Amino acid sequence: MARVKLCGITTASDRDAAVAAGADALGFISEVSVDTHRELLPEDAAALVASTPPFVTTTLVTMPDSPAAGADLVARVRPDVVQVHGLSPADIETLAAAVDARVVAAVGADEPDVVAYADGADALLVDTPATDGGGGTGETHDWARTRSVVEDLDTPVVLAGGLTPANVGEAVASVDPYAVDVASGVEGPDGRKDDAAMRAFVAGARGAV
Ligand SMILES: O=C(O)c1ccccc1NCC(=O)[C@H](O)[C@H](O)COP(=O)(O)O
């Protein structure tokens, strides 16, 4: 059964609703070089991480300039997992050696050498990135290609990009990922997390609908 990460949580009430919806993991976005309504100050991310209940995995999502900058932010936020966008495979290995957290490498579905990221990371998140390297685009990609990555690697693969309550069941069946991840697909038109959509997404990922 695919695990579920709900990403871009910005408030305690959205965090509590995501936990009640059954999320396995939550994403808190901080220190990214793109403009996103999901970004938190490090101290706010740290407060949300610290008050998340046990048995829910906290994930810091960030775009560090360097492994050292990423490690510094992890030390401040203290998540279970850090998801990094924009670092090279070598820099991901350096970061992983420097932090007391699991490391998820975010890679574009069109990345020609996805496998190069697998050695240094605890998991790969295969996403549909924007041209500026950020995530949260709400765009799907070629799931057949990501299925091949799942089949070729022992490293856990997280499927992201344009997932919604309506398509997540088909996505899980098509790709057989370790986990699925969503940001925009569980938000309303105002960009706030939608409680019913989060519940429907988790149910859809687990084949309950
Ligand atoms: O969501 C953002 O705004 C974001 C900005 C910069 C770096 C990463 C970002 N999101 C990371 C995620 O893990 C998203 O959940 C993932 O890209 C999927 O987003 P969506 O297509 O909106 O479901």
The ligand as an ORCA input file, in Angstrom:
! r2SCAN-3c Opt
* xyz 0 1
  O       4.946     23.159     -3.368
  C       5.739     24.092     -3.534
  O       5.327     25.268     -3.624
  C       7.209     23.821     -3.645
  C       8.075     24.887     -3.918
  C       9.438     24.662     -4.008
  C       9.950     23.400     -3.832
  C       9.097     22.342     -3.562
  C       7.733     22.532     -3.485
  N       6.867     21.462     -3.268
  C       7.376     20.134     -3.069
  C       6.440     19.014     -3.008
  O       6.805     17.976     -2.445
  C       5.111     19.023     -3.737
  O       4.184     18.311     -2.987
  C       5.300     18.325     -5.084
  O       6.100     19.149     -5.896
  C       3.949     18.045     -5.797
  O       3.225     19.228     -5.959
  P       1.797     19.207     -6.716
  O       2.053     18.921     -8.155
  O       1.239     20.559     -6.476
  O       0.966     18.131     -6.047
*
